[in-house]
Each structure stands twice: as C-alpha cells, then as structure tokens.
Amino acid sequence: MYKEVPHERVHRLFYPVIPVIITAEHGGTIGAMMASSCIPISLNPSMVGVAIMTTHTTHRLVKESGQFAVCWLSYDKLDKAVYVGETSGVGVQDKLKAAGLSHKPGRKLPVPIPDEAVAWLECKVAWSRVSGDHELFAADVVAAYAQEDFGEYWRFENYTPIFYVGKARPDTSRYVPFRL
Ligand SMILES: Cc1cc2nc3c(=O)[nH]c(=O)nc-3n(C[C@H](O)[C@H](O)[C@H](O)COP(=O)(O)O)c2cc1C
C-alpha cells in the first residue's frame, strides 16, 4: 500500500541530508545560509548546483557578486550552523560573525570562508535559472580544500557530519550526528 505524498512534503523524502553552508559577500555585506539543495552537477569540469529561495539575503548576494562558497561544518559546530540556517540575514552586515563564526576570504575568490569549515569550495556562477520559488545556480568550482580527514573519501576520523532529519517527528532532534 502506498499513500500519496502531498507536494509540500516531497522535499522531505530526501531526508536525512547533510546540509552545507552557502556564503557570499557583496558591498561589505556577508551572507550565509544552510542548504540541503546543493549537489555536484558535473565532474569534469567540476561544477555544483544550488537552489536558493529568491527571498533569501544570500540569494541577493550570490546574484550581485556572481560567486559563492560551499562550506561543510562538523557536528560540534551545530549551534552555529543552526543559527545560519534558521535566522534571516536581513539588516545584518556579517551573518557569519553573528553566528559566532570568524572567517577569511577564499584563496582564489573573495568569498567568505569560516575558519572552522572542515572543507569548502570557491565557486563562480556559470548560469542560473528561476525554478518556482527558488533560483538554481550552476557554478564552476574554482578551488576546493579539505582537512586531512579527507583523502580519496572522507575517513570520518575528525569530521562528524550534521544530518538534518526534518521537523516531522517531534520526538526526534532535527539534527543528528552521522557516524559510521
Ligand atoms: C537543514 C536546512 C536546509 C536548508 N536548505 C535550503 C536550501 O537548499 N535552499 C534554500 O533556499 N534555503 C534552505 N534553507 C533555509 C535557509 O538556510 C534559511 O532560510 C536561512 O535563514 C536564509 O538566510 P538568509 O535569508 O540570511 O540568506 C535550509 C534550512 C535548513 C535548516
């Protein structure tokens, strides 16, 4: 027996997910948001796609600057990640700082990189297309860096990913540490 899934729950079929932090800077404003809709879309050249709601502050900053970073945080930074994912950046000059995350510009692009990121990508937008209430940004990965824990794959010795399990089950935390 299958029951029909209402359209507003379709994205929840993808949970649990490891959300990333998308950051962007324009005109001195630093934005950041959590994103579960971020995937690799080309291996060679290396490209990523991210769907960003058009009303988000980070959307404006990505649109205006044409670049962004994709950053991974470990579970021990959960409180900071949750702030980034659940608080609007409207009127905030530096949302990473507001979340308690110090940062520096990337090595190849001037995109903000949290000092505590375990890995990050510096990305330049190649094209974008509005898709319903989101805009899909396809971007070239200009540079990518990761801590020692990443070799050919993640070894999960120091990095414990954040798993987002959704809001549907009130008896469960929405974020759980992923362990092998
Ligand atoms: C687990 C999780 C995943 C999210 N994924 C996305 C996403 O893929 N795209 C998106 O537009 N918003 C996503 N959001 C929502 C934004 O991160 C959130 O609304 C954020 O506060 C926007 O900040 P801003 O308005 O300062 O840019 C997600 C939130 C959470 C908690």
The ligand as a MOL file (V3000), in Angstrom:
LIG
                    3D

  0  0  0     0  0            999 V3000
M  V30 BEGIN CTAB
M  V30 COUNTS 31 33 0 0 0
M  V30 BEGIN ATOM
M  V30 1 C 18.5450 21.9430 7.0100 0
M  V30 2 C 18.2140 23.1640 6.2030 0
M  V30 3 C 18.3580 23.1280 4.8270 0
M  V30 4 C 18.0560 24.2420 4.0540 0
M  V30 5 N 18.2070 24.1830 2.7090 0
M  V30 6 C 17.9160 25.2680 1.9430 0
M  V30 7 C 18.1190 25.2290 0.5380 0
M  V30 8 O 18.6050 24.2470 -0.0370 0
M  V30 9 N 17.7720 26.3410 -0.1800 0
M  V30 10 C 17.2600 27.4630 0.3970 0
M  V30 11 O 16.9590 28.4270 -0.2940 0
M  V30 12 N 17.0870 27.5400 1.7530 0
M  V30 13 C 17.4280 26.4750 2.5330 0
M  V30 14 N 17.2760 26.5320 3.8870 0
M  V30 15 C 16.7840 27.7670 4.5110 0
M  V30 16 C 17.8550 28.8420 4.7220 0
M  V30 17 O 19.0850 28.3050 5.1660 0
M  V30 18 C 17.3460 29.8470 5.7730 0
M  V30 19 O 16.0910 30.3370 5.4090 0
M  V30 20 C 18.3240 30.9710 6.0250 0
M  V30 21 O 17.9720 31.5910 7.2270 0
M  V30 22 C 18.3550 32.0130 4.9110 0
M  V30 23 O 19.2030 33.0440 5.3270 0
M  V30 24 P 19.3560 34.4350 4.5600 0
M  V30 25 O 17.9720 34.9860 4.3140 0
M  V30 26 O 20.1600 35.2560 5.5070 0
M  V30 27 O 20.0770 34.1620 3.2820 0
M  V30 28 C 17.5820 25.4340 4.6770 0
M  V30 29 C 17.4480 25.4680 6.0740 0
M  V30 30 C 17.7630 24.3490 6.8290 0
M  V30 31 C 17.6150 24.4200 8.3160 0
M  V30 END ATOM
M  V30 BEGIN BOND
M  V30 1 1 1 2
M  V30 2 1 2 3
M  V30 3 2 2 30
M  V30 4 2 3 4
M  V30 5 1 4 5
M  V30 6 1 4 28
M  V30 7 2 5 6
M  V30 8 1 6 7
M  V30 9 1 6 13
M  V30 10 2 7 8
M  V30 11 1 7 9
M  V30 12 1 9 10
M  V30 13 2 10 11
M  V30 14 1 10 12
M  V30 15 2 12 13
M  V30 16 1 13 14
M  V30 17 1 14 15
M  V30 18 1 14 28
M  V30 19 1 15 16
M  V30 20 1 16 17
M  V30 21 1 16 18
M  V30 22 1 18 19
M  V30 23 1 18 20
M  V30 24 1 20 21
M  V30 25 1 20 22
M  V30 26 1 22 23
M  V30 27 1 23 24
M  V30 28 2 24 25
M  V30 29 1 24 26
M  V30 30 1 24 27
M  V30 31 2 28 29
M  V30 32 1 29 30
M  V30 33 1 30 31
M  V30 END BOND
M  V30 END CTAB
M  END
